[in-house]
Amino acid sequence: MGIYKVAAGDNFGGLPPAGGVQGLGLAECRGAVLGGSGLSSFLSDGFMLCMCTAGHGTIRVNGRTYGVEPGTVAVLSPNQLLEYDGVPDDFVCCVAVMSLELVLEFPSPVDIEILGMARARPVVHALPGEMEAMMEYYGFLGERSSAERGVYRAEITKALLYAMMLRLCDIYRRSAGDGSAAERPRNERLTDDFFVLLARHYKRERSVKFYAACMNRTPKYLSGAVKRITGRSMPDWIDEAVVIEIKRQLKTTDRTVMQISEELDFSSPSVMVQYFKRHTGMTPLRYRRGGV
């Protein structure tokens, strides 16, 4: 399984800052390029806005499956896991990656609403007029701002991005209907709360008991809720988050195995090596040298 850690601060894997704004990256993802039938995963430390403009497919966000078609808008909060198992060649998705710091600069309601709504409902369906407006702003961001070289280039880009995010808030409000967070099934709310905690604590806490205690639930009850919603156990999700982080550091930093093991609270480097090999089939050194 290929897993990609998308760092918003690096502007989507090294793209130049869109419109001169650090923490903003734009990319068009096409099925013919993504290709393959293997499961791939993306984990961003910022917000990922994905807008499907062509093709059909299926994605999983934190283990929950959603259909994707033209008009589908997915908004991933920091450290939400996006998975897809191959996409058709005609699939096209426009992506914007924004750092958490950039989103928090926005005036209300964008900062507060996006933080809450994206976590509760990561995937919504825009009406044709709504999608057209979103893509118009996205086009301005990708074309006009890249051509702009004036003193206020970054400010113009941020204004366009803010306008697009306000449109997104309208889509969420229109589509919410009776599906408010308070009315969602209990198991869904528990599962979402677990993933929020996991994003905060996975580097130090790998026991089901810890997360259950934080949520005032028994391990058995919480494990059952997560398994019913995602189809996977809590230990699976915890291990996935840890392995993604180890892979990220091995591929994007020059930190030693000892340094990584200390940060992730393993009792020794050898314990982390065995842990990583058990979950990936290879040693950290082999992965760093070109494993996938």
ABEGO torsion letter per residue (X at the ends): XBBBBBBAAAGGGGBBBBGGBBGBBBBBBBAAAAEEABBBBBBBABBBBBBBABEBBBBBBGGBBBBBBBGBBBBBBBGBBBBBBEBBAABBBBBBBBBAAAAAABBOAAAAAAAAAAAABABBBBBAAAAAAAAAAAAAAAAAAAABABAAAAAAAAAAAAAAAAAAAAAAAAAAEAABAAABBAAAAAAAAAAAAAAAAAAABABAAAAAAAAGBBAAAAAAAAAAAAGBBAAAAAAAAAAAAAAAAAAABABBAAAAAAAAGBABAAAAAAAAAAAAGBBAAAAAAGBX
